[in-house]
Amino acid sequence: LCIPIWTNNSIVGWVNLSSPDRGFSSEEIELLMQLADRITVASETIQSVEQLKEQHRLAALGTMSAGLAHEIRNPLAAIHGAAEYLQKTETPDQQPMFLQLILDESMRLNSVVAQFLDYARPLSPNETPIDLNLLISKAQTSINVAQPSAACRWSFELSDNLPMLMCDPHLLHQVMINLFQNAIEANEDEPQIKVRTYLSRVLVPPHIGQPAISIDVEDNGPPMDPEVRAQL
């Protein structure tokens, strides 16, 4: 007995059965045909789910495309500002810092583009031990160079007893850049940003109560709209 397996009006396989003793009764054949129908339904359901996943992936890719310009603009502005400074400066002792900034931002820009192009694959963070306070300082320098006209007033309360943090420095740097950028845009006239780092505890499952490092970025802009906050 050969039972075909259909999906999308095409045969994708078959089930071959033999019964040398007595063959198959009409009732058994009917039950086997029902089983084949269920296999077809299951197969088509799996295909529909995969198609839905691909639609969601493409929709997410479209959303990422809208944000990609923002992600690229920040390091490009920092590179441009650093290059302009080097072109005008007469203090060679500061040149190494700005040259390093250009190199760091170029690498970060390459990383952003690479992540976008490799979206089909899961993101694999490149974790390495970092000095969090130093990373925050570099992010502030990038913002100041990229937006020298912002005239932002900064204040820092950075704990000096933080352990080295295992994370992807490029990804966390981008987080800090975006937080600083949002803080400046919250009050573009007289932006004030207060940054704190300190030891704390995890407040959410599944690691409630375990040691953590907290980063607070506070600005002097208006509070967040309830509709926006609900979608955080």
VEXNU-447089 format. One line per 5 residues: number of its first residue (from 0); their letters; for each residue x negated, y negated, z negated of C-alpha. Coordinates in nm, 2 decimals. Layout:
N
NUM) A) X Y Z; ... .
***
This chain:
232
0) LCIPI) 0.00 0.00 0.00; -0.15 -0.34 0.10; 0.00 -0.65 -0.05; -0.11 -0.99 0.09; -0.19 -1.29 -0.13 .
5) WTNNS) -0.07 -1.61 0.02; -0.14 -1.98 -0.05; -0.06 -2.28 0.16; 0.09 -2.05 0.42; -0.24 -1.87 0.47 .
10) IVGWV) -0.35 -1.52 0.36; -0.64 -1.57 0.11; -0.67 -1.21 0.00; -0.49 -0.88 -0.05; -0.44 -0.60 -0.30 .
15) NLSSP) -0.49 -0.24 -0.17; -0.33 0.03 -0.38; -0.31 0.40 -0.33; -0.10 0.67 -0.49; -0.20 1.01 -0.35 .
20) DRGFS) 0.05 1.20 -0.55; 0.39 1.06 -0.46; 0.35 0.71 -0.30; 0.54 0.41 -0.42; 0.91 0.37 -0.49 .
25) SEEIE) 1.10 0.07 -0.36; 1.13 -0.06 -0.72; 0.75 -0.04 -0.77; 0.69 -0.22 -0.44; 0.93 -0.50 -0.54 .
30) LLMQL) 0.75 -0.54 -0.87; 0.41 -0.55 -0.70; 0.55 -0.81 -0.45; 0.67 -1.02 -0.75; 0.32 -0.99 -0.90 .
35) ADRIT) 0.17 -1.11 -0.57; 0.41 -1.41 -0.57; 0.29 -1.50 -0.93; -0.07 -1.48 -0.82; 0.01 -1.72 -0.53 .
40) VASET) 0.18 -1.96 -0.77; -0.11 -1.95 -1.01; -0.36 -2.01 -0.72; -0.17 -2.30 -0.59; -0.14 -2.45 -0.94 .
45) IQSVE) -0.51 -2.43 -0.98; -0.56 -2.60 -0.64; -0.32 -2.87 -0.74; -0.50 -2.93 -1.07; -0.84 -2.96 -0.89 .
50) QLKEQ) -0.69 -3.20 -0.64; -0.55 -3.41 -0.92; -0.89 -3.41 -1.09; -1.05 -3.53 -0.77; -0.78 -3.81 -0.74 .
55) HRLAA) -0.86 -3.92 -1.09; -1.23 -3.91 -1.02; -1.18 -4.13 -0.71; -0.96 -4.37 -0.91; -1.23 -4.39 -1.18 .
60) LGTMS) -1.49 -4.45 -0.90; -1.28 -4.74 -0.78; -1.26 -4.88 -1.13; -1.64 -4.84 -1.16; -1.69 -5.02 -0.83 .
65) AGLAH) -1.51 -5.33 -0.97; -1.74 -5.33 -1.28; -2.06 -5.24 -1.09; -2.11 -5.60 -0.98; -2.10 -5.71 -1.34 .
70) EIRNP) -2.35 -5.44 -1.45; -2.59 -5.54 -1.17; -2.55 -5.92 -1.21; -2.69 -5.92 -1.56; -3.03 -5.77 -1.49 .
75) LAAIH) -3.06 -5.96 -1.16; -3.00 -6.29 -1.35; -3.26 -6.20 -1.60; -3.51 -6.11 -1.33; -3.43 -6.43 -1.14 .
80) GAAEY) -3.46 -6.65 -1.46; -3.79 -6.48 -1.55; -3.93 -6.53 -1.20; -3.83 -6.90 -1.21; -4.00 -6.95 -1.54 .
85) LQKTE) -4.32 -6.79 -1.43; -4.31 -7.01 -1.12; -4.29 -7.33 -1.33; -4.48 -7.24 -1.65; -4.82 -7.36 -1.75 .
90) TPDQQ) -4.86 -7.14 -2.05; -5.02 -6.81 -1.94; -4.99 -6.66 -2.29; -4.61 -6.61 -2.22; -4.66 -6.46 -1.88 .
95) PMFLQ) -4.70 -6.10 -2.00; -4.37 -6.11 -2.19; -4.18 -6.23 -1.88; -4.35 -5.99 -1.65; -4.25 -5.71 -1.88 .
100) LILDE) -3.90 -5.84 -1.88; -3.89 -5.82 -1.50; -4.02 -5.47 -1.51; -3.77 -5.36 -1.78; -3.47 -5.52 -1.61 .
105) SMRLN) -3.57 -5.37 -1.27; -3.58 -5.03 -1.43; -3.24 -5.08 -1.59; -3.10 -5.20 -1.26; -3.22 -4.89 -1.09 .
110) SVVAQ) -3.07 -4.68 -1.37; -2.73 -4.85 -1.33; -2.73 -4.79 -0.95; -2.85 -4.43 -1.00; -2.57 -4.35 -1.25 .
115) FLDYA) -2.31 -4.49 -1.01; -2.44 -4.29 -0.71; -2.46 -3.97 -0.93; -2.11 -4.01 -1.06; -2.02 -3.67 -0.93 .
120) RPLSP) -2.25 -3.52 -1.19; -2.20 -3.55 -1.56; -2.41 -3.83 -1.71; -2.71 -3.69 -1.90; -2.85 -3.95 -2.14 .
125) NETPI) -3.22 -3.96 -2.17; -3.26 -3.97 -2.55; -3.57 -4.10 -2.71; -3.66 -4.25 -3.05; -3.62 -4.63 -3.04 .
130) DLNLL) -3.66 -4.93 -3.27; -3.30 -5.06 -3.27; -3.39 -5.41 -3.39; -3.66 -5.44 -3.11; -3.40 -5.33 -2.85 .
135) ISKAQ) -3.16 -5.60 -2.98; -3.43 -5.86 -2.95; -3.51 -5.76 -2.59; -3.14 -5.78 -2.50; -3.12 -6.13 -2.65 .
140) TSINV) -3.42 -6.23 -2.45; -3.26 -6.10 -2.13; -2.95 -6.30 -2.20; -3.14 -6.62 -2.28; -3.35 -6.59 -1.96 .
145) AQPSA) -3.04 -6.50 -1.75; -2.83 -6.79 -1.89; -3.06 -7.07 -2.01; -2.78 -7.32 -1.99; -2.56 -7.13 -2.23 .
150) ACRWS) -2.72 -7.31 -2.53; -2.62 -7.03 -2.76; -2.68 -7.05 -3.13; -2.81 -6.71 -3.26; -2.84 -6.58 -3.61 .
155) FELSD) -2.97 -6.24 -3.71; -2.95 -6.02 -4.02; -3.15 -5.72 -3.91; -3.22 -5.46 -4.17; -3.59 -5.37 -4.20 .
160) NLPML) -3.52 -5.02 -4.34; -3.35 -4.86 -4.03; -3.48 -4.52 -3.92; -3.58 -4.47 -3.55; -3.26 -4.41 -3.35 .
165) MCDPH) -3.23 -4.12 -3.10; -3.05 -4.26 -2.80; -3.08 -4.36 -2.43; -3.24 -4.71 -2.46; -3.12 -4.81 -2.11 .
170) LLHQV) -2.76 -4.73 -2.19; -2.77 -4.89 -2.54; -2.94 -5.20 -2.39; -2.65 -5.23 -2.14; -2.40 -5.21 -2.43 .
175) MINLF) -2.58 -5.49 -2.62; -2.60 -5.71 -2.30; -2.23 -5.67 -2.25; -2.15 -5.75 -2.61; -2.36 -6.06 -2.60 .
180) QNAIE) -2.21 -6.16 -2.27; -1.86 -6.12 -2.40; -1.95 -6.32 -2.71; -2.08 -6.61 -2.50; -1.78 -6.61 -2.28 .
185) ANEDE) -1.55 -6.61 -2.58; -1.66 -6.97 -2.65; -1.85 -7.11 -2.36; -1.87 -7.47 -2.50; -2.06 -7.39 -2.82 .
190) PQIKV) -2.12 -7.02 -2.84; -2.24 -6.89 -3.17; -2.34 -6.53 -3.21; -2.43 -6.35 -3.54; -2.59 -6.00 -3.51 .
195) RTYLS) -2.63 -5.76 -3.80; -2.78 -5.42 -3.83; -2.75 -5.21 -4.15; -2.72 -4.86 -4.29; -2.36 -4.74 -4.33 .
200) RVLVP) -2.14 -4.43 -4.31; -1.94 -4.27 -4.03; -1.57 -4.37 -4.06; -1.41 -4.14 -3.80; -1.38 -3.76 -3.75 .
205) PHIGQ) -1.55 -3.52 -3.72; -1.85 -3.67 -3.91; -1.68 -3.88 -4.17; -1.91 -3.98 -4.45; -2.24 -3.89 -4.28 .
210) PAISI) -2.52 -4.15 -4.25; -2.49 -4.40 -3.97; -2.64 -4.72 -3.83; -2.40 -5.01 -3.78; -2.44 -5.30 -3.54 .
215) DVEDN) -2.21 -5.60 -3.58; -2.18 -5.87 -3.30; -1.97 -6.16 -3.42; -1.88 -6.47 -3.21; -1.69 -6.79 -3.28 .
220) GPPMD) -1.43 -6.74 -3.01; -1.05 -6.68 -3.05; -0.93 -6.34 -3.18; -0.85 -6.07 -2.93; -0.50 -6.04 -2.79 .
225) PEVRA) -0.30 -5.76 -2.95; -0.24 -5.61 -2.60; -0.61 -5.60 -2.54; -0.69 -5.47 -2.88; -0.44 -5.18 -2.84 .
230) QL) -0.63 -5.06 -2.54; -0.97 -5.05 -2.71 .
***
